[in-house]
Amino acid sequence: AQSVAQPEDQVNVAEGNPLTVKCTYSVSGNPYLFWYVQYPNRGLQFLLKYITGDNLVKGSYGFEAEFNKSQTSFHLKKPSALVSDSALYFCAVREDNYGQNFVFGPGTRLSVLP
Amino acid sequence: KAGVTQTPRYLIKTRGQQVTLSCSPISGHRSVSWYQQTPGQGLQFLFEYFSETQRNKGNFPGRFSGRQFSNSRSEMNVSTLELGDSALYLCASSLALRATGRGTEAFFGQGTRLTVV
């Protein structure tokens, strides 16, 4: 079975500093990896995905993620954090060929301090 | 383009009752999935429908059921509610087709917050 780990429950970063939210995965075949963000009392918003190709994926709101096959990681990054980036971030992997049954990580709460 | 719409946003039910939640996907999306989000278990997959057929089902008891209509709108039903069913229920839709499903992102609604007392 596929799985996703987010080793940090909480990440704190100062505004203007770079941020990284970590994700590692375990799959039997080729991974399809996603990052979503959740703001309080809201659903999940899609940030970016990796299917194939370039290891550096660019997404919404200045976020990017680096796919590393040898380390089975897909870390989310942003060069300069904003206070408004404070939210809950989820890494997810696709489970099968046709369905939408994502397997989500436990989430990482990002706090950007002014 | 309207997003995924879930109704109602909030519900309070009593143990033993049943509840029906509704989801209207983005226009043109034929795949609808449901997830349960709780502080303890995180985000867990319930089921997925595509063209009125259930394609996948998560590890939930039979009290949890769903269906999809010809216009792609979906409902999920929980019977004999338990306190542990209190959660945020999220619906997601996508353009996922048979050939490209795995790489297609899903768009989530704001969820229905169910409280069982």
Interface residues (C-beta under 8 A of the other chain):
Chain A: Y32 F34 Y36 N41 R42 G43 L44 Q45 F46 K49 I51 F90 R94 E95 D96 N97 Y98 G99 Q100 N101 F102 V103 F104 G105 P106 G107
Chain B: V4 Q6 S31 S33 Y35 G42 L43 F45 E48 F50 R55 N56 G58 L90 A92 S94 A96 R98 G101 R102 G103 T104 E105 A106 F107 F108 G109 Q110 G111
